[in-house]
Amino acid sequence: MSSADPTERTGPSRPEEPYAEEPGLADSARELAEGRTSSSALVAAALARIEASRPTLNAFRQLRTEAALAEAAEADRRLEAGERLPLLGVPVAVKDDTDVAGMPTYFGCDGALPPATADSEAVRRLRAAGAVIVGKTNSCELGQWAFTEGPAFGCTRNPWNTAYTPGGSSGGSAAAVAAGLVPAALGSDGAGSIRIPAAWTHLVGIKPQRGRISVHPQSDAFQGLTVNGPLARTVADAALLLDAAAGSHPADPHRPPRIDASAAARRDPGRLRIGVALRAPLTLTRNAPHPEVLRAVTALAEVLARLGHHVEEARPRYGLIGLSFVPRATAGIAELAARHPEPGLLDPRTRSALRTGTRLGGRVVRAARAREVRQHARLGAFFDTARGGHGYDVLLTPTTATPPPRVGEFDRLSAWRTDLAMTSACPYAWPWNVLGWPGVNVPAGFTCDGLPVGAQLLGASRGEPLLISLAAQLEADRRWYEHRPPAPGAPPFSPDGGR
């Protein structure tokens, strides 16, 4: 793969038109319920946008064109008969790691894989809410990296500037939503794979509490690191998709009590105590935040203070949490890679992770999982005064240490050098996967070159409602949803271009 591509956009400042002004998830559902549009029209338009964007963005691995149009026609009949569901007739997308009956679950891999025989629990719940699944979005191979590229599908590109990656591993979902191809999409997050692409494409991305959205037919994805969650342009849309997909399968080991995310998005968070941590957890790499990331997150902290919150610098006690992450992550990769019918087609870096995960499996992984209780106590003290802690309500950090890298930047790197580069660029997200606790990426602004960057709102166990309320308060002030990527062929977005 090479970063050189005739579809890259270069040149000065100002795009004339945004990528899309299509309605968001909640607006689409409202328009359908009020009879102001039809599901057939929305789904057909989404499919047309996806097809038109393939040469520039390459966000989708598979489409359900005929099935989606048939389901849209059926949704129109149900709407006409007076039926109402939260997402009845609304087009959405899911990630390539998610089982959809009748479609292979490639998870970024090459090769001939059999179609899934049943929907995953998350897809079953989206369908029960009335959503029309239009297709599956691209992911890097087995979700390992913060870019969405691979020989099986090519390069997925960032709609803000197609010379750059949208991030990963939910990069296809992020690119699709940022460009307005679909109003919202489901992603998954095992080390930041929702929050990182949300940061690099100017989206809201929610990593929920472990178990909030089922990962069935997996029982404990990537040794408990990976969860499913929404990407959307607004907090309300992300909350609506979260509510629709949330819930457990009877076989799930993690079953947190239900929340009402949409109600939280309408609620004032109150005056909060917010700790700002710009220093990353120990990773043994150089990962000081890029000056423009630092500027953007600091500016967001100042907004929070202006909104009435108590905001101060903080230093969470992460400890050696990476010693728990590495065995669990590589064992998860090994478990999936070992089931591939043609292992010779896997990326050499994946095969390296398979060998490492096999060595670190068993007793080492069990020991890593056992440390979680102590890690909960250590980082829980940051939020809990009863345990002698600081009593913060929310932790604010950068989502990534750098702006989006260029497409092809990690080509031909060894497994070790790829991991070092990813850890250096993205050192902030993964500890919350070890803990299983919730986090929300919010847009933090743009670099001088017009590339998006983000910030994380991180909370204690089962703390999504508070994080969502705070994100909604920030959104009302910052109005980040008003900024859209430039249209295909237009010059890249410029933060000084008046939009």
C-alpha positions as CSV (number, residue, x, y, z in Angstrom):
1,M,0.0,0.0,0.0
2,S,1.2,3.4,-0.8
3,S,0.1,6.9,0.3
4,A,0.4,8.1,-3.3
5,D,-3.1,8.0,-4.8
6,P,-4.8,10.1,-7.5
7,T,-7.8,10.6,-5.2
8,E,-5.8,12.5,-2.6
9,R,-6.8,16.1,-2.2
10,T,-4.2,18.8,-1.9
11,G,-4.2,22.6,-2.2
12,P,-5.3,25.6,-0.3
13,S,-7.9,26.3,2.1
14,R,-11.6,26.6,1.5
15,P,-14.1,23.9,0.3
16,E,-17.2,25.2,-1.4
17,E,-19.6,22.5,-0.2
18,P,-19.6,20.1,2.7
19,Y,-19.5,16.4,2.1
20,A,-23.2,15.9,3.0
21,E,-26.0,17.6,4.8
22,E,-28.0,14.5,5.3
23,P,-30.2,14.3,8.5
24,G,-28.8,12.6,11.5
25,L,-30.1,9.5,13.2
26,A,-32.7,11.1,15.4
27,D,-33.8,13.5,12.7
28,S,-34.2,10.6,10.2
29,A,-36.3,8.7,12.7
30,R,-38.4,11.8,13.4
31,E,-39.0,12.5,9.7
32,L,-40.0,8.9,9.1
33,A,-42.4,8.9,12.0
34,E,-44.0,12.2,10.8
35,G,-44.3,10.9,7.2
36,R,-42.0,13.6,5.8
37,T,-39.8,11.0,4.1
38,S,-39.8,7.3,3.4
39,S,-37.4,4.5,4.4
40,S,-37.0,3.6,0.7
41,A,-35.8,7.1,-0.1
42,L,-33.4,7.2,2.8
43,V,-31.9,3.8,2.2
44,A,-31.6,4.3,-1.6
45,A,-29.9,7.6,-1.0
46,A,-27.5,6.1,1.5
47,L,-26.6,3.3,-0.9
48,A,-26.1,5.8,-3.7
49,R,-23.8,7.9,-1.5
50,I,-21.8,4.8,-0.5
51,E,-21.3,3.7,-4.1
52,A,-20.3,7.2,-5.2
53,S,-17.7,7.5,-2.4
54,R,-16.0,4.1,-3.0
55,P,-13.2,5.6,-5.2
56,T,-12.4,8.3,-2.6
57,L,-13.2,6.9,0.8
58,N,-13.6,3.1,0.5
59,A,-15.5,3.0,3.8
60,F,-17.5,-0.2,3.2
61,R,-16.4,-3.9,2.8
62,Q,-19.9,-5.3,1.9
63,L,-23.3,-3.9,1.0
64,R,-26.8,-5.4,1.5
65,T,-28.3,-3.5,-1.5
66,E,-31.2,-5.7,-2.4
67,A,-31.9,-6.9,1.1
68,A,-31.7,-3.3,2.5
69,L,-34.1,-2.0,-0.1
70,A,-36.6,-4.8,0.6
71,E,-36.4,-4.1,4.3
72,A,-36.9,-0.4,3.7
73,A,-40.1,-1.1,1.6
74,E,-41.3,-3.3,4.5
75,A,-40.5,-0.5,7.0
76,D,-42.6,1.9,4.9
77,R,-45.5,-0.5,5.1
78,R,-45.2,-0.8,8.8
79,L,-44.9,3.0,9.2
80,E,-48.0,3.5,7.0
81,A,-49.8,1.1,9.3
82,G,-49.0,3.2,12.3
83,E,-46.2,1.1,13.8
84,R,-43.5,3.1,15.7
85,L,-40.1,2.0,16.8
86,P,-37.0,4.0,17.8
87,L,-35.2,3.4,14.4
88,L,-37.9,2.1,12.2
89,G,-36.7,2.5,8.6
90,V,-33.5,4.3,9.4
91,P,-30.3,3.2,7.5
92,V,-27.3,2.4,9.7
93,A,-24.0,0.5,9.2
94,V,-22.1,-2.0,11.3
95,K,-18.4,-2.9,11.4
96,D,-16.8,-5.8,9.6
97,D,-16.2,-7.7,12.8
98,T,-20.0,-7.9,13.4
99,D,-22.1,-11.0,12.4
100,V,-24.9,-10.2,10.0
101,A,-26.8,-13.3,8.8
102,G,-25.9,-14.3,5.3
103,M,-22.7,-12.2,5.1
104,P,-19.1,-13.3,5.9
105,T,-17.5,-11.7,8.9
106,Y,-14.1,-10.9,7.4
107,F,-12.9,-8.6,10.2
108,G,-10.5,-7.0,7.7
109,C,-9.0,-10.3,6.6
110,D,-8.5,-11.7,3.1
111,G,-9.7,-15.1,2.0
112,A,-12.9,-17.0,1.6
113,L,-14.9,-17.1,4.8
114,P,-18.4,-18.6,5.2
115,P,-21.4,-16.4,5.8
116,A,-22.7,-16.0,9.3
117,T,-25.7,-18.2,10.0
118,A,-27.3,-15.7,12.5
119,D,-27.1,-12.0,13.4
120,S,-25.0,-11.0,16.4
121,E,-27.0,-9.9,19.4
122,A,-26.2,-6.2,18.7
123,V,-27.5,-6.5,15.2
124,R,-30.5,-8.4,16.4
125,R,-31.3,-5.6,18.7
126,L,-30.8,-2.9,16.0
127,R,-33.2,-4.8,13.8
128,A,-35.7,-5.1,16.7
129,A,-35.5,-1.3,16.9
130,G,-36.4,-1.1,13.2
131,A,-33.0,-0.2,11.8
132,V,-32.1,-1.1,8.2
133,I,-28.5,-2.4,8.0
134,V,-27.1,-1.2,4.7
135,G,-23.7,-2.8,4.9
136,K,-20.5,-3.6,6.8
137,T,-17.7,-1.0,7.2
138,N,-14.0,-1.6,6.8
139,S,-11.7,-2.5,9.6
140,C,-8.0,-3.3,9.7
141,E,-7.1,-7.0,10.2
142,L,-8.5,-8.3,13.5
143,G,-8.8,-4.7,14.7
144,Q,-5.2,-4.4,15.7
145,W,-4.1,-1.0,14.5
146,A,-5.1,2.7,14.5
147,F,-5.4,2.8,10.7
148,T,-7.8,1.0,8.3
149,E,-5.7,-0.4,5.6
150,G,-5.1,-3.9,4.3
151,P,-4.5,-6.0,1.2
152,A,-8.0,-7.5,1.4
153,F,-9.8,-4.2,0.8
154,G,-7.2,-1.4,0.2
155,C,-7.1,1.8,2.1
156,T,-10.0,3.6,3.9
157,R,-9.5,7.3,3.8
158,N,-10.4,10.3,5.9
159,P,-13.2,12.5,4.5
160,W,-11.6,15.6,5.9
161,N,-8.5,15.0,3.8
162,T,-8.1,11.7,1.9
163,A,-4.4,11.7,2.1
164,Y,-4.9,10.8,5.8
165,T,-6.3,7.8,7.7
166,P,-9.6,8.0,9.5
167,G,-8.0,5.9,12.2
168,G,-8.9,2.4,13.3
169,S,-9.9,-0.1,13.8
170,S,-13.5,1.3,13.3
171,G,-12.2,3.5,10.5
172,G,-14.8,2.5,8.0
173,S,-17.6,3.3,10.4
174,A,-16.0,6.7,11.2
175,A,-15.4,7.6,7.6
176,A,-19.0,6.6,6.6
177,V,-20.6,8.8,9.4
178,A,-18.3,11.7,9.0
179,A,-19.0,11.9,5.3
180,G,-22.7,11.6,5.8
181,L,-23.0,8.2,4.0
182,V,-25.1,6.9,6.9
183,P,-26.3,8.9,9.9
184,A,-24.6,6.6,12.5
185,A,-22.7,3.3,12.7
186,L,-21.7,0.7,15.1
187,G,-18.0,0.2,15.9
188,S,-16.0,-1.8,18.4
189,D,-13.3,-0.7,20.8
190,G,-10.6,-2.9,22.3
191,A,-7.8,-0.3,22.7
192,G,-9.5,2.9,21.5
193,S,-10.9,1.6,18.2
194,I,-14.1,3.7,18.5
195,R,-12.6,6.8,20.2
196,I,-9.5,7.1,18.0
197,P,-11.3,7.2,14.6
198,A,-14.0,9.4,16.2
199,A,-11.2,11.9,17.3
200,W,-9.6,11.8,13.8
201,T,-12.9,12.4,11.9
202,H,-14.7,14.9,14.2
203,L,-17.3,12.6,15.7
204,V,-18.8,11.6,19.0
205,G,-17.7,8.0,19.8
206,I,-18.9,6.2,22.9
207,K,-17.0,3.2,24.4
208,P,-19.6,1.9,26.8
209,Q,-19.2,-0.1,29.9
210,R,-18.1,-3.7,29.3
211,G,-21.3,-5.7,28.5
212,R,-23.5,-2.7,27.8
213,I,-23.8,-3.8,24.2
214,S,-23.5,-7.5,23.8
215,V,-20.5,-8.9,21.8
216,H,-22.3,-12.3,21.4
217,P,-21.6,-14.7,19.6
218,Q,-18.2,-13.9,21.3
219,S,-18.6,-14.3,25.0
220,D,-15.7,-12.1,26.3
221,A,-14.2,-10.5,23.2
222,F,-10.4,-10.1,23.3
223,Q,-10.3,-11.3,26.9
224,G,-12.7,-8.6,28.0
225,L,-11.0,-5.7,26.3
226,T,-13.4,-5.2,23.4
227,V,-16.9,-3.6,23.5
228,N,-19.3,-2.4,20.8
229,G,-20.4,1.2,20.6
230,P,-21.8,4.0,18.5
231,L,-20.2,6.6,16.2
232,A,-22.3,9.7,15.3
233,R,-22.1,13.4,14.6
234,T,-24.0,14.4,17.7
235,V,-24.3,13.2,21.3
236,A,-28.1,12.6,20.9
237,D,-27.5,10.4,17.8
238,A,-24.8,8.4,19.5
239,A,-27.0,8.0,22.6
240,L,-30.0,6.8,20.5
241,L,-27.9,4.2,18.7
242,L,-26.5,3.1,22.1
243,D,-30.0,2.6,23.5
244,A,-31.1,0.7,20.4
245,A,-28.1,-1.7,20.5
246,A,-27.8,-2.1,24.2
247,G,-28.7,-5.3,26.1
248,S,-27.3,-8.7,27.0
249,H,-27.5,-12.1,25.5
250,P,-28.3,-14.9,28.0
251,A,-24.8,-16.3,27.6
252,D,-23.0,-13.0,28.2
253,P,-20.7,-12.9,31.3
254,H,-21.1,-9.1,31.8
255,R,-24.6,-7.8,32.3
256,P,-24.7,-4.2,33.6
257,P,-28.1,-2.8,34.4
258,R,-29.9,-0.9,31.7
259,I,-29.4,2.9,31.3
260,D,-31.3,5.5,29.3
261,A,-28.6,7.2,27.3
262,S,-31.0,9.4,25.4
263,A,-32.4,10.8,28.6
264,A,-28.9,11.5,29.8
265,A,-28.2,13.5,26.6
266,R,-31.1,15.8,27.5
267,R,-30.0,16.2,31.2
268,D,-27.8,18.9,32.7
269,P,-24.7,17.3,34.2
270,G,-24.6,19.6,37.2
271,R,-21.3,21.2,38.5
272,L,-18.6,18.6,38.2
273,R,-15.0,18.2,39.4
274,I,-12.9,17.4,36.4
275,G,-9.3,16.3,36.4
276,V,-7.2,17.0,33.3
277,A,-4.4,14.5,32.6
278,L,-2.1,15.4,29.7
279,R,0.5,12.9,30.7
280,A,-0.1,9.4,29.2
281,P,0.2,6.1,31.0
282,L,3.7,4.5,30.9
283,T,4.2,2.9,27.6
284,L,8.0,3.0,27.2
285,T,7.6,5.1,24.0
286,R,7.9,8.8,23.2
287,N,4.3,9.9,23.4
288,A,4.2,13.5,24.6
289,P,1.1,15.1,23.0
290,H,1.6,17.0,19.7
291,P,1.5,20.8,20.4
292,E,-1.8,21.1,18.4
293,V,-3.4,18.3,20.3
294,L,-2.2,19.9,23.6
295,R,-3.7,23.2,22.5
296,A,-7.0,21.8,21.5
297,V,-7.5,19.7,24.8
298,T,-6.4,22.7,26.9
299,A,-8.9,24.9,25.1
300,L,-11.6,22.3,25.8
301,A,-10.7,22.3,29.5
302,E,-11.1,26.1,29.5
303,V,-14.5,25.7,28.0
304,L,-15.5,23.3,30.8
305,A,-14.3,25.8,33.4
306,R,-16.3,28.5,31.7
307,L,-19.4,26.3,31.9
308,G,-19.0,26.2,35.7
309,H,-17.1,23.1,36.4
310,H,-14.1,22.8,38.7
311,V,-11.2,21.9,36.4
312,E,-7.7,21.2,37.5
313,E,-4.6,19.2,36.5
314,A,-4.6,15.6,37.7
315,R,-2.3,12.6,37.6
316,P,-4.2,9.3,37.8
317,R,-2.3,6.4,39.2
318,Y,-2.3,4.1,36.2
319,G,0.5,1.9,37.5
320,L,1.9,-0.8,35.2
321,I,-1.5,-1.4,33.6
322,G,0.2,-2.2,30.3
323,L,1.4,-5.5,31.8
324,S,-2.3,-6.6,31.9
325,F,-3.2,-5.2,28.4
326,V,-0.5,-6.9,26.3
327,P,-1.3,-10.5,27.2
328,R,-5.0,-10.0,26.8
329,A,-4.8,-8.2,23.5
330,T,-2.4,-10.6,21.9
331,A,-4.3,-13.6,23.2
332,G,-7.4,-12.2,21.7
333,I,-5.7,-11.8,18.3
334,A,-4.3,-15.3,18.5
335,E,-7.8,-16.8,19.3
336,L,-9.3,-15.2,16.2
337,A,-6.3,-15.7,13.9
338,A,-6.1,-19.4,14.7
339,R,-9.6,-19.9,13.4
340,H,-8.9,-18.3,10.0
341,P,-9.1,-21.0,7.3
342,E,-6.2,-19.7,5.3
343,P,-3.6,-18.4,7.8
344,G,-1.1,-17.8,5.1
345,L,-3.2,-14.9,3.9
346,L,-2.9,-13.1,7.2
347,D,-0.6,-10.0,7.5
348,P,2.9,-11.0,8.7
349,R,2.3,-8.7,11.7
350,T,-0.9,-10.7,12.6
351,R,1.0,-13.9,12.4
352,S,3.6,-12.4,14.8
353,A,0.8,-11.4,17.2
354,L,-0.6,-14.9,16.9
355,R,2.7,-16.4,18.0
356,T,3.1,-13.9,20.9
357,G,-0.5,-14.4,22.0
358,T,-0.1,-18.2,22.0
359,R,3.0,-17.8,24.2
360,L,1.2,-15.4,26.6
361,G,-2.0,-17.4,26.7
362,G,-3.2,-19.6,29.5
363,R,-1.7,-18.8,32.9
364,V,-0.3,-15.4,31.9
365,V,-3.7,-14.2,30.6
366,R,-5.4,-15.5,33.8
367,A,-2.9,-13.6,35.9
368,A,-3.5,-10.4,33.8
369,R,-7.3,-10.8,34.3
370,A,-6.8,-11.3,38.0
371,R,-5.0,-7.9,38.3
372,E,-8.1,-6.1,37.2
373,V,-9.5,-6.0,40.8
374,R,-6.5,-4.1,42.0
375,Q,-6.5,-1.9,38.9
376,H,-10.2,-1.0,39.6
377,A,-9.3,-0.1,43.2
378,R,-6.2,2.0,42.2
379,L,-8.0,4.0,39.4
380,G,-11.3,3.9,41.2
381,A,-9.7,6.0,44.0
382,F,-9.4,8.8,41.4
383,F,-13.2,9.1,41.5
384,D,-14.0,7.9,45.1
385,T,-13.3,10.0,48.1
386,A,-14.5,7.1,50.4
387,R,-11.3,5.3,49.5
388,G,-9.1,8.2,50.2
389,G,-9.1,9.3,46.6
390,H,-9.6,12.6,44.9
391,G,-13.3,12.5,44.3
392,Y,-13.2,13.6,40.6
393,D,-16.3,13.0,38.6
394,V,-14.7,12.9,35.2
395,L,-11.2,12.5,33.8
396,L,-10.3,14.6,30.6
397,T,-7.4,13.5,28.5
398,P,-6.4,13.7,24.8
399,T,-7.8,10.8,22.8
400,T,-4.6,10.5,20.8
401,A,-1.2,12.1,21.1
402,T,-1.0,13.0,17.4
403,P,-3.3,14.2,14.6
404,P,-4.2,11.6,12.0
405,P,-1.2,10.0,10.2
406,R,-1.0,9.8,6.4
407,V,-2.4,6.8,4.6
408,G,0.5,4.3,4.0
409,E,2.7,5.6,6.8
410,F,2.9,2.2,8.4
411,D,3.5,0.2,5.3
412,R,6.3,-2.3,5.4
413,L,6.9,-1.8,9.1
414,S,7.7,-4.9,11.2
415,A,5.2,-6.0,13.8
416,W,7.4,-4.5,16.6
417,R,7.8,-1.2,14.9
418,T,4.1,-1.0,14.0
419,D,3.2,-1.6,17.6
420,L,5.7,1.0,18.8
421,A,4.3,3.6,16.3
422,M,0.7,2.9,17.3
423,T,1.5,3.1,21.0
424,S,3.3,6.4,20.5
425,A,0.4,7.9,18.5
426,C,-2.4,6.5,20.7
427,P,-1.2,6.0,24.3
428,Y,-4.3,7.3,26.1
429,A,-7.3,5.1,25.2
430,W,-6.4,1.5,26.1
431,P,-6.3,1.6,29.9
432,W,-10.1,2.1,30.0
433,N,-10.4,-1.2,28.0
434,V,-8.4,-3.0,30.7
435,L,-10.8,-1.6,33.3
436,G,-13.9,-2.1,31.2
437,W,-15.2,1.4,32.1
438,P,-16.9,3.9,29.8
439,G,-15.3,6.7,27.8
440,V,-16.6,9.2,25.2
441,N,-14.6,11.0,22.5
442,V,-15.7,14.5,21.8
443,P,-14.4,16.7,19.0
444,A,-11.7,19.1,20.3
445,G,-11.1,21.1,17.2
446,F,-8.7,21.1,14.2
447,T,-5.0,21.5,13.5
448,C,-3.8,24.4,11.4
449,D,-4.0,21.9,8.4
450,G,-7.7,21.2,9.1
451,L,-7.2,17.7,10.6
452,P,-9.6,16.8,13.4
453,V,-8.4,15.9,16.9
454,G,-10.4,14.8,19.9
455,A,-10.5,14.6,23.7
456,Q,-11.8,11.8,26.0
457,L,-14.2,12.1,28.8
458,L,-13.5,9.1,31.0
459,G,-15.6,7.9,33.9
460,A,-15.9,5.3,36.6
461,S,-17.7,2.0,36.3
462,R,-21.2,2.3,34.7
463,G,-20.7,6.0,34.4
464,E,-22.0,6.5,30.8
465,P,-25.0,8.8,31.8
466,L,-22.8,11.4,33.4
467,L,-20.3,11.3,30.5
468,I,-23.1,11.6,28.0
469,S,-24.7,14.6,29.8
470,L,-21.4,16.4,30.0
471,A,-20.7,15.7,26.3
472,A,-24.1,17.1,25.4
473,Q,-23.4,20.2,27.4
474,L,-20.1,20.7,25.6
475,E,-21.8,20.1,22.2
476,A,-24.4,22.8,22.9
477,D,-21.6,25.2,23.5
478,R,-19.2,24.1,20.8
479,R,-21.7,23.1,18.1
480,W,-19.2,20.8,16.5
481,Y,-21.8,19.2,14.3
482,E,-22.0,22.4,12.2
483,H,-18.5,21.5,10.7
484,R,-18.7,19.0,7.8
485,P,-15.9,17.6,5.6
486,P,-15.4,19.1,2.2
487,A,-17.1,17.5,-0.8
488,P,-15.1,15.0,-2.9
489,G,-12.6,16.8,-5.1
490,A,-12.8,20.0,-3.1
491,P,-9.7,21.4,-1.3
492,P,-9.2,20.2,2.3
493,F,-11.1,21.9,5.2
494,S,-9.3,24.9,6.7
495,P,-10.2,25.9,10.2
496,D,-9.7,29.5,9.1
497,G,-12.0,29.1,6.1
498,G,-15.0,30.5,7.8
499,R,-16.9,27.3,8.4
